[in-house]
């Protein structure tokens, strides 16, 4: 949606403080949390539960956080009435959350309602918020002469809430209840803790069926060479629709949700709300199937409206949690590959309900096959997921060489169940010595050329940055540029064994003639240059059409190659672009971008990322290929001309040079079905700059 205009008045400065009110009431994160999991804005205080009301509050914390974030954004945008309405709805359902009451007090101050502010501050103090930091906030300065406010400020800080008590894992069950679950403000996730028994009498696998892979794993377990699944959790999130049977892997502990957690849907669909303190494999054979915004759960995470979805995928992976989700309709021969990015954070199965089962089975057996000392290190250093990803990808039937693993065959966005080779996976997992575990590649963008909205692409509030996470970066190619360059480093990667690393940068998906990868220095940094891609088949073996280019970064430590970190570029397939050869072998020269081409209009582009428009822009360039303006054509209207700065030309002087222009705003909105649309409106703002005559 179009961002609300920012209010330059002092009230806007006061509104900006509302989102910070919550920070004053926060205790530090719980001990034992990894430092690199966020941060996310406006977290709520730690909370545990001992009664039904508090239990409901606890399991509603993810939804409450979304609502308070939205309220803070409304307040900062100059709409305290709308912010108050959101917060009042939260308070009506959850009156015992002090931080929400404190935030409501801040919004009341913005609305010049000191009586409500005092009442909410008193309620905040009664329900666990520390009144001292709140009273010191400048937002409440007008209240400091009131004796009631001074009395609130003098109250002692409340004691911290009790820490959750780890729940014993017994009889194949890992219970999630208010007693062992707490809210972590650093990650904005609920965290469930467990006490795992020191040993198990259960076999690693049942006696039947007998297969080569199962025989290999059973023999390793019998001889003490495999860790088994003791301490591993299985999180089924489709309420038994597609589930690993309890007897299939007797040592796995199946997560069991308390009624209050189920009532909050904490057990269903994409896991973006709950973290566990034990290695976890999980699945949800579900998808969003209704409406114009239908999508698989992985695509829902990658395109989350608040932008936090990819970070939460990273959080899962960085806490040893690996989930499998079906692609459903997002990867088919008809519609093509609809994913805007590829990541090493999860596994996606080709198909719908039940297609996740071969991948789940593979992950369970890989986890069981690790050597005991190796697995202990992987768990302690939060390297379970990247190592499982490496073993899974390197052992696919279609991956018969190291070159295959470092290329497209080993790293598709979606995996085929028939490509799973369990015997290879078990053997490779068991071969990893504790002093040779592979690293996790971490990448960071150093330089890139991003387009400017209103000139290079259209839609206020849009960005070319889809997400940046430690092992995956994604961009939406909106700019009119025919060639892009990005400088990326993997220098933050460290080998857990202290070994020297060698980096490999590989094109995983895309046209090799349109992508150049130039490693620099010791190879830890590379410059990637790529040209615009029209939709293309993934490969000869997989002719599914795609509009995404993927580059992978691998680190080898002399014993094993790592799982990839990934960079993705999504080229909207609904745009019919024309480029000519650039002068002197330079970047392609832009000719036209048609947003209304009938053939392309029938193509699917993610309606949460790509707005629809109804025009064709034909570009003018100088001798060097620089755009000097464009002509916009659309059905039922005369063509209109624009300057290079994006202003509409209203008139020209006797020499033909523009002498009257007006600024143009490209307003982003949604149609009734929720799809992004962009409309062109004349702006009352001054034009984008002086009008220079063409060369």
C-alpha positions as CSV (number, residue, x, y, z in Angstrom):
1,X,0.0,0.0,0.0
2,X,1.0,3.6,-0.4
3,X,2.8,4.9,2.7
4,X,1.0,7.6,4.6
5,X,2.6,11.0,4.3
6,X,4.9,12.0,7.1
7,X,3.8,14.9,9.2
8,X,6.7,17.4,9.7
9,X,5.2,18.9,12.8
10,X,6.3,18.5,16.4
11,X,3.4,16.1,16.8
12,X,5.1,13.7,14.3
13,X,8.3,13.8,16.5
14,X,6.1,12.9,19.5
15,X,4.4,10.2,17.5
16,X,7.7,8.6,16.6
17,X,8.3,8.1,20.3
18,X,5.2,6.0,20.7
19,X,6.8,2.9,19.2
20,X,9.7,3.3,21.6
21,X,7.5,3.3,24.7
22,X,7.5,-0.5,24.7
23,X,11.3,-0.6,24.9
24,X,11.2,1.1,28.3
25,X,9.2,-1.8,29.8
26,X,11.3,-4.6,28.4
27,X,13.3,-7.0,30.4
28,X,16.4,-8.3,28.7
29,X,16.0,-11.4,26.5
30,X,15.9,-14.7,28.2
31,X,19.3,-16.3,28.9
32,X,20.5,-18.7,26.3
33,X,19.0,-17.0,23.3
34,X,21.3,-16.6,20.3
35,X,22.3,-13.0,19.7
36,X,21.7,-13.0,15.9
37,X,17.9,-13.5,15.5
38,X,16.6,-10.0,14.7
39,X,16.0,-7.4,15.8
40,X,12.4,-6.7,15.0
41,X,10.7,-3.4,16.0
42,X,8.5,-2.8,18.9
43,X,8.7,-6.0,20.9
44,X,6.4,-6.7,23.9
45,X,7.6,-7.8,27.3
46,X,8.4,-11.3,28.4
47,X,5.3,-13.2,29.5
48,X,4.5,-16.6,31.1
49,X,1.1,-17.9,32.1
50,X,-0.4,-19.5,35.2
51,X,-4.1,-19.0,34.6
52,X,-6.5,-19.3,31.6
53,X,-6.5,-15.5,30.9
54,X,-2.7,-15.3,31.0
55,X,-2.4,-18.5,29.0
56,X,-4.6,-16.9,26.3
57,X,-2.5,-13.7,26.4
58,X,0.7,-15.7,26.0
59,X,-0.4,-17.7,22.9
60,X,-1.9,-14.6,21.4
61,X,1.4,-12.7,21.6
62,X,2.4,-13.0,18.0
63,X,-1.0,-11.6,16.8
64,X,-0.8,-8.9,19.5
65,X,2.6,-7.9,18.3
66,X,1.4,-7.5,14.8
67,X,-1.5,-5.3,15.9
68,X,0.7,-3.1,18.1
69,X,3.2,-2.7,15.3
70,X,0.4,-1.6,13.0
71,X,-0.8,0.9,15.7
72,X,2.6,2.4,16.1
73,X,2.9,2.9,12.3
74,X,-0.5,4.6,12.3
75,X,0.6,6.9,15.2
76,X,3.8,7.8,13.5
77,X,1.9,8.6,10.3
78,X,-0.2,11.1,12.1
79,X,-3.4,9.1,12.7
80,X,-3.6,8.6,16.5
81,X,-7.4,7.9,16.3
82,X,-6.9,4.9,14.1
83,X,-4.0,3.7,16.3
84,X,-6.2,4.1,19.4
85,X,-8.9,2.0,17.8
86,X,-6.4,-0.8,17.1
87,X,-5.0,-0.8,20.6
88,X,-8.5,-0.6,22.2
89,X,-9.4,-3.7,20.4
90,X,-6.3,-5.5,21.7
91,X,-7.0,-4.3,25.2
92,X,-10.6,-5.4,25.1
93,X,-9.4,-9.0,24.4
94,X,-6.2,-8.8,26.5
95,X,-6.6,-6.2,29.3
96,X,-3.7,-7.6,31.4
97,X,-0.8,-6.6,29.1
98,X,1.0,-3.6,30.6
99,X,3.0,-2.8,27.6
100,X,-0.1,-2.4,25.4
101,X,-1.6,-0.1,28.0
102,X,1.5,2.0,28.1
103,X,1.4,2.3,24.3
104,X,-2.2,3.3,24.5
105,X,-1.3,6.0,27.0
106,X,1.3,7.4,24.5
107,X,-1.3,7.5,21.7
108,X,-3.7,9.3,24.1
109,X,-1.0,12.0,24.6
110,X,-0.8,12.5,20.9
111,X,-4.6,13.0,20.8
112,X,-4.3,15.6,23.7
113,X,-6.2,13.3,26.0
114,X,-4.3,13.4,29.3
115,X,-7.1,11.8,31.3
116,X,-7.0,8.6,29.2
117,X,-3.2,8.7,29.3
118,X,-3.1,8.7,33.1
119,X,-5.7,6.0,33.3
120,X,-3.7,3.8,30.9
121,X,-0.4,4.5,32.6
122,X,-2.0,3.4,35.9
123,X,-3.3,0.2,34.2
124,X,0.1,-0.4,32.7
125,X,1.8,-0.2,36.1
126,X,-0.8,-2.6,37.5
127,X,-0.1,-5.1,34.8
128,X,3.6,-5.4,34.9
129,X,5.0,-2.4,33.0
130,X,7.9,-0.6,34.8
131,X,6.5,2.9,35.6
132,X,10.0,4.5,36.0
133,X,11.2,4.5,32.4
134,X,7.7,5.3,31.2
135,X,7.4,8.3,33.4
136,X,10.8,9.6,32.2
137,X,9.7,9.5,28.6
138,X,9.4,13.0,27.1
139,X,6.1,12.2,25.6
140,X,4.6,12.4,29.1
141,X,6.3,15.6,30.1
142,X,3.0,17.6,30.2
143,X,1.8,15.2,33.0
144,X,4.7,15.7,35.3
145,X,3.0,18.4,37.4
146,X,0.0,16.1,38.1
147,X,0.4,14.3,41.6
148,X,-1.2,11.2,40.2
149,X,1.5,10.9,37.6
150,X,4.3,11.5,40.2
151,X,2.8,8.8,42.4
152,X,2.9,6.4,39.4
153,X,6.5,7.3,38.7
154,X,7.5,6.5,42.3
155,X,6.2,3.0,42.2
156,X,8.9,0.3,42.4
157,X,9.6,-1.8,39.3
158,X,7.6,-5.0,39.2
159,X,9.5,-8.3,39.7
160,X,10.4,-10.2,36.6
161,X,8.0,-13.0,35.6
162,X,9.0,-16.5,36.4
163,X,10.9,-18.3,33.7
164,X,9.2,-21.2,31.8
165,X,10.1,-24.6,33.2
166,X,11.3,-27.1,30.5
167,X,8.7,-29.8,30.0
168,X,9.9,-33.5,30.1
169,X,9.9,-35.3,26.8
170,X,8.3,-38.7,27.5
171,X,6.4,-41.4,25.7
172,X,7.2,-39.9,22.4
173,X,5.5,-36.5,23.2
174,X,6.9,-33.0,23.6
175,X,4.2,-30.9,25.2
176,X,3.8,-27.2,24.4
177,X,1.9,-25.5,27.2
178,X,2.0,-22.2,29.1
179,X,4.2,-23.8,31.7
180,X,7.1,-24.4,29.3
181,X,6.6,-21.6,26.8
182,X,7.6,-17.9,27.1
183,X,7.6,-14.8,24.9
184,X,11.1,-13.8,23.7
185,X,11.1,-10.0,22.8
186,X,14.4,-10.3,20.9
187,X,12.9,-12.6,18.3
188,X,9.3,-11.7,18.7
189,X,8.6,-15.5,18.9
190,X,7.2,-17.8,21.5
191,X,9.9,-20.2,22.8
192,X,9.0,-23.7,24.1
193,X,11.6,-25.5,26.2
194,X,12.0,-29.2,26.9
195,X,14.0,-31.6,29.1
196,X,15.2,-34.5,27.0
197,X,15.9,-37.9,28.7
198,X,19.6,-38.8,28.9
199,X,19.0,-42.2,27.1
200,X,16.3,-44.1,25.3
201,X,15.3,-47.7,25.0
202,X,13.6,-47.2,21.7
203,X,15.1,-48.5,18.5
204,X,16.2,-45.9,15.9
205,X,13.8,-47.6,13.4
206,X,11.2,-50.4,13.5
207,X,12.2,-53.8,12.3
208,X,10.1,-53.4,9.1
209,X,10.2,-52.5,6.4
210,X,13.8,-53.4,5.5
211,X,15.6,-51.3,3.0
212,X,19.3,-50.6,2.3
213,X,19.1,-47.1,3.9
214,X,17.3,-48.4,7.0
215,X,19.7,-51.3,7.3
216,X,22.7,-48.9,7.1
217,X,21.2,-46.6,9.8
218,X,20.2,-49.5,12.1
219,X,23.7,-50.9,11.9
220,X,25.3,-47.6,12.7
221,X,22.9,-47.1,15.7
222,X,23.6,-50.7,16.9
223,X,27.3,-50.0,17.0
224,X,27.1,-46.6,18.6
225,X,28.2,-44.8,15.5
226,X,24.8,-42.9,14.9
227,X,23.2,-40.4,17.3
228,X,19.7,-41.5,16.5
229,X,16.7,-39.2,17.0
230,X,16.8,-38.9,20.8
231,X,16.2,-35.2,21.5
232,X,14.8,-34.5,18.0
233,X,11.3,-33.1,17.8
234,X,8.7,-33.6,15.0
235,X,6.2,-30.7,14.6
236,X,3.2,-31.6,12.4
237,X,1.3,-28.5,11.6
238,X,-1.6,-29.7,9.5
239,X,-3.3,-31.6,12.4
240,X,-2.6,-35.0,11.1
241,X,-3.4,-34.4,7.4
242,X,0.1,-35.5,6.3
243,X,2.1,-36.8,9.2
244,X,5.0,-39.0,10.1
245,X,3.5,-41.9,11.9
246,X,4.7,-42.2,15.6
247,X,6.0,-45.7,15.0
248,X,8.0,-44.9,11.9
249,X,10.8,-43.2,13.9
250,X,10.3,-44.3,17.5
251,X,12.9,-42.0,19.0
252,X,11.3,-38.8,17.6
253,X,9.2,-36.8,20.1
254,X,6.0,-35.5,18.5
255,X,5.1,-32.0,19.5
256,X,1.7,-32.0,21.3
257,X,0.0,-28.6,21.7
258,X,-2.2,-27.6,24.7
259,X,-5.8,-26.7,23.9
260,X,-5.1,-23.0,24.4
261,X,-2.2,-23.1,21.9
262,X,-4.5,-24.9,19.4
263,X,-7.2,-22.4,20.0
264,X,-4.7,-19.7,18.9
265,X,-3.8,-21.8,15.8
266,X,-0.3,-22.0,17.1
267,X,-0.1,-25.5,15.8
268,X,-1.4,-24.9,12.2
269,X,0.2,-23.7,9.0
270,X,3.5,-21.9,8.5
271,X,5.6,-21.9,11.6
272,X,6.5,-18.2,12.0
273,X,5.5,-17.8,15.6
274,X,7.1,-20.6,17.7
275,X,10.7,-21.6,18.4
276,X,11.9,-24.8,20.1
277,X,15.1,-25.3,22.1
278,X,15.7,-28.7,20.4
279,X,16.4,-29.8,16.8
280,X,13.1,-29.9,15.0
281,X,11.8,-31.2,11.7
282,X,8.2,-30.3,10.8
283,X,5.7,-29.9,8.0
284,X,2.3,-28.5,7.1
285,X,0.7,-29.9,4.0
286,X,-1.5,-26.8,3.6
287,X,-1.7,-23.8,1.4
288,X,-3.6,-20.6,0.9
289,X,-6.1,-21.8,-1.7
290,X,-8.8,-19.1,-1.8
291,X,-8.9,-15.6,-3.3
292,X,-6.6,-13.8,-5.7
293,X,-3.7,-14.0,-3.2
294,X,-3.5,-17.8,-3.3
295,X,0.0,-19.2,-2.6
296,X,1.9,-22.0,-1.0
297,X,3.2,-21.5,2.5
298,X,6.8,-20.8,1.4
299,X,5.7,-18.1,-1.0
300,X,3.5,-16.7,1.8
301,X,6.6,-16.4,4.0
302,X,8.7,-14.9,1.2
303,X,6.1,-12.2,0.4
304,X,4.7,-11.5,3.9
305,X,3.1,-8.0,3.9
306,X,5.1,-6.8,6.9
307,X,8.4,-8.0,5.4
308,X,9.3,-10.2,8.4
309,X,8.6,-13.6,6.7
310,X,12.1,-14.2,5.3
311,X,13.7,-13.2,8.7
312,X,11.5,-15.7,10.5
313,X,12.6,-18.4,8.0
314,X,16.1,-17.6,9.0
315,X,15.3,-17.6,12.7
316,X,13.9,-21.1,12.3
317,X,17.0,-22.4,10.5
318,X,19.4,-20.6,12.9
319,X,17.6,-22.4,15.8
320,X,18.0,-25.9,14.2
321,X,14.4,-26.0,12.9
322,X,13.8,-27.4,9.3
323,X,10.3,-27.4,7.8
324,X,9.0,-29.1,4.7
325,X,6.1,-27.5,2.8
326,X,4.4,-28.5,-0.5
327,X,4.7,-26.2,-3.5
328,X,1.1,-26.9,-4.3
329,X,0.3,-24.7,-7.4
330,X,3.5,-22.6,-7.2
331,X,5.7,-24.9,-9.3
332,X,3.9,-26.5,-12.2
333,X,4.4,-26.9,-15.9
334,X,1.5,-24.6,-16.7
335,X,2.0,-21.7,-14.3
336,X,5.7,-22.2,-14.0
337,X,8.0,-21.4,-11.0
338,X,6.2,-18.7,-9.1
339,X,8.8,-18.3,-6.2
340,X,10.4,-14.8,-6.1
341,X,13.4,-16.1,-4.2
342,X,15.3,-19.3,-3.4
343,X,16.6,-19.9,0.2
344,X,18.4,-22.6,2.1
345,X,16.1,-22.2,5.1
346,X,13.4,-24.9,4.3
347,X,12.6,-27.7,1.8
348,X,9.7,-27.4,-0.7
349,X,8.2,-30.6,-2.2
350,X,6.8,-30.8,-5.8
351,X,3.1,-31.5,-5.4
352,X,0.4,-31.0,-2.9
353,X,-0.8,-32.9,0.1
354,X,1.5,-35.8,1.0
355,X,4.3,-34.8,-1.4
356,X,6.2,-33.7,1.7
357,X,6.5,-37.2,3.1
358,X,9.6,-38.4,1.2
359,X,11.5,-35.2,2.2
360,X,10.4,-35.6,5.9
361,X,11.6,-39.2,5.9
362,X,14.9,-38.1,4.5
363,X,15.4,-35.3,7.2
364,X,14.5,-37.7,10.0
365,X,17.1,-40.3,8.8
366,X,19.8,-37.7,8.2
367,X,19.3,-36.4,11.8
368,X,19.5,-39.9,13.1
369,X,22.6,-40.8,11.0
370,X,24.9,-38.1,12.3
371,X,27.7,-39.4,14.6
372,X,26.9,-38.6,18.3
373,X,29.8,-36.2,18.7
374,X,29.1,-34.5,15.4
375,X,25.4,-34.0,16.2
376,X,26.3,-32.6,19.6
377,X,28.4,-29.9,18.0
378,X,25.8,-29.2,15.3
379,X,23.1,-28.7,17.9
380,X,25.3,-26.6,20.2
381,X,26.5,-24.3,17.3
382,X,23.1,-24.1,15.6
383,X,24.4,-25.7,12.4
384,X,21.9,-28.5,12.1
385,X,19.9,-27.0,9.3
386,X,22.8,-26.0,6.9
387,X,24.4,-29.4,7.4
388,X,21.2,-31.3,6.8
389,X,20.7,-29.1,3.7
390,X,24.1,-30.0,2.4
391,X,23.7,-33.7,3.0
392,X,20.2,-33.7,1.4
393,X,21.2,-31.8,-1.7
394,X,24.6,-33.5,-2.2
395,X,22.9,-37.0,-2.1
396,X,20.0,-36.5,-4.6
397,X,19.8,-39.0,-7.3
398,X,20.2,-36.3,-9.9
399,X,23.4,-35.0,-8.3
400,X,26.2,-37.3,-9.5
401,X,29.2,-35.0,-9.2
402,X,30.5,-32.1,-7.2
403,X,29.7,-29.8,-10.2
404,X,26.1,-31.0,-10.0
405,X,26.0,-30.1,-6.3
406,X,27.5,-26.7,-6.9
407,X,25.0,-26.0,-9.7
408,X,21.3,-26.1,-10.6
409,X,20.7,-29.9,-10.1
410,X,21.6,-29.7,-6.4
411,X,19.8,-26.4,-5.6
412,X,16.4,-26.1,-7.2
413,X,13.7,-24.1,-5.4
414,X,11.5,-27.3,-5.3
415,X,12.5,-30.9,-4.8
416,X,11.1,-34.1,-6.3
417,X,10.3,-36.9,-3.9
418,X,11.6,-39.5,-6.4
419,X,15.0,-37.7,-6.3
420,X,15.5,-38.6,-2.7
421,X,18.3,-41.2,-2.2
422,X,18.1,-42.3,1.4
423,X,21.1,-44.6,1.4
424,X,23.4,-41.9,0.1
425,X,22.0,-39.4,2.6
426,X,22.5,-41.7,5.6
427,X,26.0,-42.6,4.5
428,X,27.1,-39.0,3.9
429,X,25.6,-37.8,7.1
430,X,27.4,-40.5,9.1
431,X,30.7,-39.7,7.4
432,X,31.0,-36.2,8.8
433,X,33.5,-36.1,11.6
434,X,33.0,-33.7,14.5
435,X,36.1,-31.7,13.5
436,X,35.1,-31.4,9.8
437,X,31.5,-30.1,9.9
438,X,30.8,-27.7,7.1
439,X,30.4,-24.0,7.7
440,X,27.3,-21.9,7.1
441,X,27.9,-19.3,4.5
442,X,26.9,-15.7,5.4
443,X,26.5,-13.1,2.8
444,X,26.2,-9.3,2.8
445,X,25.6,-6.8,0.1
446,X,28.4,-4.2,-0.2
447,X,27.3,-2.2,-3.3
448,X,24.4,-2.3,-5.7
449,X,22.6,-0.1,-8.2
450,X,19.0,0.2,-7.2
451,X,16.4,2.1,-9.2
452,X,14.6,5.2,-8.3
453,X,10.8,5.1,-8.0
454,X,9.1,7.5,-10.4
455,X,12.0,7.4,-12.8
456,X,13.3,3.8,-13.1
457,X,10.1,2.1,-11.9
458,X,6.6,3.1,-10.8
459,X,4.6,2.6,-7.6
460,X,5.1,4.7,-4.5
461,X,6.3,2.6,-1.6
462,X,7.7,-0.1,-3.8
463,X,11.3,-1.2,-3.3
464,X,13.6,-3.5,-5.3
465,X,14.9,-5.0,-2.1
466,X,12.7,-8.0,-1.3
467,X,14.8,-9.1,1.7
468,X,18.3,-9.3,3.1
469,X,19.0,-12.2,5.5
470,X,22.3,-13.8,6.6
471,X,22.2,-16.6,4.0
472,X,19.7,-15.4,1.4
473,X,19.3,-12.1,-0.4
474,X,16.5,-11.3,-2.9
475,X,15.6,-8.5,-5.3
476,X,12.7,-7.7,-7.5
477,X,14.0,-6.2,-10.8
478,X,11.8,-3.2,-11.2
479,X,14.3,-0.7,-12.7
480,X,14.3,0.0,-16.4
481,X,18.0,-0.8,-16.4
482,X,18.9,-3.7,-18.8
483,X,22.0,-4.6,-16.8
484,X,22.6,-4.6,-13.0
485,X,25.6,-5.1,-10.8
486,X,25.9,-6.1,-7.2
487,X,28.9,-6.5,-5.0
488,X,28.5,-9.2,-2.3
489,X,30.8,-10.6,0.3
490,X,30.8,-13.9,2.2
491,X,33.8,-12.7,4.3
492,X,31.7,-13.1,7.5
493,X,31.7,-16.8,7.0
494,X,33.7,-18.7,9.6
495,X,34.6,-22.4,9.6
496,X,33.5,-24.0,12.9
497,X,36.6,-26.1,12.9
498,X,39.1,-23.3,12.2
499,X,39.9,-24.6,8.7
500,X,40.8,-22.4,5.8
501,X,37.9,-21.8,3.4
502,X,37.6,-21.7,-0.3
503,X,34.6,-20.0,-1.8
504,X,32.7,-21.0,-5.0
505,X,30.3,-18.6,-6.7
506,X,28.0,-20.4,-9.1
507,X,25.0,-19.6,-11.3
508,X,22.2,-22.0,-10.2
509,X,19.4,-20.8,-12.5
510,X,19.6,-18.3,-15.3
511,X,21.1,-17.7,-18.8
512,X,25.0,-18.1,-18.5
513,X,25.3,-15.6,-21.4
514,X,23.5,-12.9,-19.3
515,X,25.2,-13.4,-16.0
516,X,28.9,-12.7,-15.2
517,X,30.3,-13.6,-11.8
518,X,33.7,-12.1,-10.9
519,X,35.3,-13.3,-7.7
520,X,37.6,-10.7,-6.1
521,X,40.7,-11.0,-3.9
522,X,40.7,-14.3,-2.0
523,X,37.3,-15.2,-3.5
524,X,35.2,-14.3,-0.5
525,X,33.8,-11.3,-2.3
526,X,32.4,-11.2,-5.8
527,X,30.8,-8.8,-8.3
528,X,27.8,-10.2,-10.1
529,X,26.6,-8.5,-13.3
530,X,23.4,-9.7,-15.0
531,X,21.1,-8.6,-17.8
532,X,17.3,-8.6,-17.7
533,X,15.8,-12.1,-18.2
534,X,12.6,-12.7,-19.9
535,X,10.8,-15.9,-18.7
536,X,13.0,-18.9,-19.5
537,X,12.9,-22.7,-18.9
538,X,14.8,-23.8,-15.7
539,X,16.8,-26.4,-17.6
540,X,16.5,-29.0,-20.3
541,X,15.7,-31.6,-17.7
542,X,13.3,-29.3,-15.9
543,X,11.5,-27.2,-18.6
544,X,9.3,-25.4,-16.2
545,X,9.3,-21.7,-17.0
546,X,10.7,-19.3,-14.4
547,X,11.4,-15.6,-14.1
548,X,14.0,-15.8,-11.4
549,X,17.8,-15.9,-11.5
550,X,19.7,-17.6,-8.7
551,X,23.4,-17.4,-7.7
552,X,24.8,-19.7,-5.0
553,X,27.8,-19.2,-2.8
554,X,29.5,-22.2,-1.3
555,X,32.4,-22.5,1.2
556,X,34.6,-25.6,1.2
557,X,36.8,-26.4,4.2
558,X,38.8,-29.2,2.6
559,X,36.5,-31.9,4.0
560,X,33.0,-30.8,2.9
561,X,31.4,-28.1,0.8
562,X,28.8,-26.1,2.7
563,X,25.1,-25.6,1.8
564,X,24.7,-22.6,-0.4
565,X,23.9,-19.1,0.5
566,X,21.7,-17.7,-2.2
567,X,21.0,-14.5,-4.2
568,X,17.9,-14.2,-6.2
569,X,16.5,-11.7,-8.8
570,X,12.9,-11.9,-9.8
571,X,12.1,-10.3,-13.2
572,X,8.3,-9.6,-13.3
573,X,7.1,-11.8,-16.2
574,X,4.1,-9.5,-17.0
575,X,6.4,-6.8,-18.4
576,X,7.2,-7.0,-22.1
577,X,10.6,-5.4,-22.3
578,X,12.6,-4.5,-25.4
579,X,16.4,-3.8,-25.3
580,X,18.8,-3.1,-28.2
581,X,22.5,-3.8,-28.1
582,X,24.3,-1.2,-26.1
583,X,26.8,1.2,-27.7
584,X,30.4,-0.1,-27.8
585,X,29.4,-3.3,-26.1
586,X,28.0,-1.5,-23.1
587,X,24.8,-2.3,-21.2
588,X,21.7,-3.0,-23.3
589,X,19.9,0.1,-24.6
590,X,16.3,0.3,-23.4
591,X,13.7,0.6,-26.1
592,X,10.3,0.0,-24.4
593,X,8.5,-1.5,-21.4
594,X,5.0,-2.6,-22.1
595,X,2.9,-3.2,-19.0
596,X,-0.3,-3.9,-21.0
597,X,1.0,-6.3,-23.6
598,X,-1.9,-8.8,-24.0
599,X,0.3,-11.9,-24.2
600,X,2.2,-10.9,-21.1
601,X,-0.9,-9.7,-19.2
602,X,-2.0,-13.4,-19.2
603,X,1.1,-14.4,-17.4
604,X,1.1,-14.8,-13.6
605,X,3.1,-12.4,-11.6
606,X,2.8,-12.3,-7.8
607,X,0.1,-9.8,-7.1
608,X,1.6,-8.9,-3.7
609,X,4.9,-7.9,-5.4
610,X,4.0,-6.7,-8.9
611,X,1.4,-4.1,-9.5
612,X,-0.6,-4.0,-12.7
613,X,-0.4,-0.9,-15.0
614,X,-2.2,0.0,-18.2
615,X,0.5,1.7,-20.3
616,X,3.5,1.2,-22.6
617,X,6.6,3.4,-22.2
618,X,8.8,3.9,-25.3
619,X,12.1,5.4,-24.3
620,X,14.3,8.0,-25.9
621,X,18.1,7.7,-25.5
622,X,21.1,9.8,-26.4
623,X,24.2,8.5,-28.3
624,X,25.6,7.0,-25.2
625,X,22.5,5.0,-24.4
626,X,21.3,7.3,-21.5
627,X,17.6,7.7,-21.3
628,X,16.5,11.3,-22.0
629,X,12.7,10.7,-21.6
630,X,9.9,8.5,-22.7
631,X,6.5,8.5,-24.4
632,X,3.6,6.8,-22.6
633,X,0.8,5.2,-24.6
634,X,-2.4,3.6,-23.4
635,X,-5.7,2.7,-24.9
636,X,-8.2,5.5,-25.2
637,X,-5.7,8.4,-24.5
638,X,-3.3,10.4,-26.5
639,X,0.4,9.6,-26.0
640,X,2.1,11.7,-23.3
641,X,5.7,12.6,-23.1
642,X,7.9,12.6,-20.0
643,X,11.3,14.0,-19.1
644,X,14.2,11.9,-17.9
645,X,13.3,13.1,-14.4
646,X,9.8,11.6,-14.6
647,X,7.9,14.8,-15.1
648,X,5.0,15.0,-17.7
649,X,5.7,17.5,-20.5
650,X,2.8,20.0,-20.9
651,X,4.4,22.3,-23.5
652,X,7.4,23.0,-25.6
653,X,9.1,26.3,-26.7
654,X,9.7,27.3,-30.2
655,X,12.8,25.2,-30.4
656,X,10.9,22.1,-29.3
657,X,12.4,22.0,-25.8
658,X,10.1,21.3,-22.8
659,X,9.1,24.6,-21.1
660,X,6.1,23.5,-19.0
661,X,6.1,20.3,-17.0
662,X,4.3,18.8,-14.0
663,X,5.3,16.2,-11.5
664,X,3.6,12.9,-11.5
665,X,2.8,10.5,-8.7
666,X,2.3,6.8,-9.3
667,X,-0.1,5.9,-6.5
668,X,0.1,2.3,-5.3
669,X,-3.1,0.6,-4.0
670,X,-5.0,-2.6,-4.0
671,X,-8.0,-3.8,-6.0
672,X,-11.0,-5.3,-4.2
673,X,-9.2,-8.7,-4.3
674,X,-6.1,-7.4,-2.7
675,X,-3.9,-7.3,-5.8
676,X,-1.5,-4.4,-6.2
677,X,-2.4,-1.8,-8.8
678,X,-0.6,1.5,-9.7
679,X,-2.3,4.6,-11.1
680,X,-0.8,7.8,-12.5
681,X,-1.8,11.1,-10.9
682,X,-0.6,14.6,-11.5
683,X,1.3,15.9,-8.5
684,X,0.9,19.3,-6.9
685,X,4.5,19.2,-5.8
686,X,7.2,21.1,-7.8
687,X,8.5,19.1,-10.8
688,X,11.4,16.8,-10.3
689,X,14.1,19.3,-11.3
690,X,15.1,21.8,-14.0
691,X,14.2,20.8,-17.6
692,X,17.4,20.5,-19.7
693,X,17.1,20.6,-23.5
694,X,17.9,17.3,-25.2
695,X,21.3,16.8,-26.7
